[in-house]
């Protein structure tokens, strides 16, 4: 498993955990932090440098 996959997996897990905590505690701030982490996940997934991955 390469570093990119590990980072994406950790970002997704962190976002889900923060969403769960935020909704359970009704904390808008924690939900916003989870959304920011999710945005980081999607930007890393979709807009990473293709030259590095292609070899």
N, C-alpha and C positions, 0 to 999 in steps of 0.2 A: 504494500500500500504506500503510495507516494505522499509527500507532504501536503499537496493540494487537496487530496481526498480527506486527509486527516483534519486539516483546517476547516474544510467545508462541513464535515461531520460535526466537529466541535461547535461551530457557529450555529448549526441547525439545532443541536441539542440545547445549547445555551438559550437560544431564542424560545424554544418550547418550554423550558423550565421557567424562564422569566414570565412568559405568558401565563403559565399555570399559577405561579405565585401571585401575579398581578390580578388575575381574575378572582382568585380565592380571597385575597385581601382587599379587593376593590381599590387597588392602588393604581392610579392613572400613570404615575411616574414610572413604575416598574413595567407597565405595559408599553410605554413609549421607549424605554430602554430595550425591551425585547424586540420592538419593531425596528429600532436602529440596528440591532445585531442581525435581524433578518435581512435588512437592506444590505448590510455588509456581505452576507451570504450570497444574495442574488448578484451583487456587483462582482464579487470574486468569481462566481460561477459563469456569468455571462460575458463579462468584460475583461477577463484576464488576458494576458499577452499570449496570443496563439503561437507566436514564433518560439517561445520557450517550450511549449507542449509538443510541437511538431518535430522536434529533434534537431 
